[in-house]
Amino acid sequence: MTLDNLPLETEAVITTVGGEGALRCRFLDMGLIPKTKVVVKK
């Protein structure tokens, strides 16, 4: 499942980070790294 399919206020754990090049680096810089818990707020 991707973050855009995750219902609001639902907790999930990141398993992989997609994207290539600068986009992937930006995701990682924002803290979206594998094994991180996230909650969709908006």
Stockholm file with secondary structure:
# STOCKHOLM 1.0

chainA/1-42         MTLDNLPLETEAVITTVGGEGALRCRFLDMGLIPKTKVVVKK
#=GR chainA/1-42 SS CCGGGSCTTCEEECCCCCCCHHHHHHHHHTTCCTTCEEECCC
#=GC SS_cons        CCGGGSCTTCEEECCCCCCCHHHHHHHHHTTCCTTCEEECCC
//
